[in-house]
Amino acid sequence: MAYASADSDQHVPRRPRQQRGKIKFEAILDTAKSLMIEGGSIGLRIQEISDKSGISIGGIYQYFPSKEAIVRVIADRYFDEVGAMIFAGLEETPRTLQEFEVMFRTVFMEFAQTHLNDRNALGILLAISSELDLMERSFAASFQHSEKVSEVTSDLFPDWDQAEVTQRIYLAMVMARPLVEAALVAPEGDRAGLLDKGVDILIHSFLYSKTGPR
């Protein structure tokens, strides 16, 4: 799924149709992803991807017209995975605010623990946080996810229209990332308590308060 306005041609990959090309396409992405996890996306170079993957620079440009095209595919796949995590929590539509709170808390803690325990997921999250273009795509992804969540939960908030519900869920999603990053620098024994307090703040400040952010 695309998470921003239409990209210029230099940022759009040329997806292969034949199996051999698909294997090479995925090898390029896997190599670039591992390099992003190690050193972020800003310093990523096509030459480095070529050296590590064994695929020529020309072979890489056959599918990806720029480094940004590679990075955006990796980021968009990550956003899709986060979206799947969110929507899995909505398999049973919450019928009360209490059920919604349980769902929100469960999804948040799963998101947090996934990134604290999985070096690959954490590396991609930090790489996205370090580059403006990827942050913009992250915000766009969060808003799209928020719209989908609000479609099935807006009836729980009769005092607000659906746009208000979307905005509040979006703000809560955006604030989830810095909470996870803050937990990273906390002593390991304090992380669970920090995350629990953090999700309480998100739930009550953004979802219940009538004077919360708009």
Secondary structure by P-SEA (a helix, b strand, c coil): ccccccccccccccccccaaaaaaaaaaaaaaaaaaaacccccccaaaaaaaacccaaaaaaccccaaaaaaaaaaaaaaaaaaaaaaaaccccccaaaaaaaaaaaaaaaaaaaaccaaaaaaaaaaaacaaaaaaaaaaaaaaaaaaaaacccccccccaaaaaaaaaaaaaaaaaaaaaaaaccccaaaaaaaaaaaaaaaaccccccccc
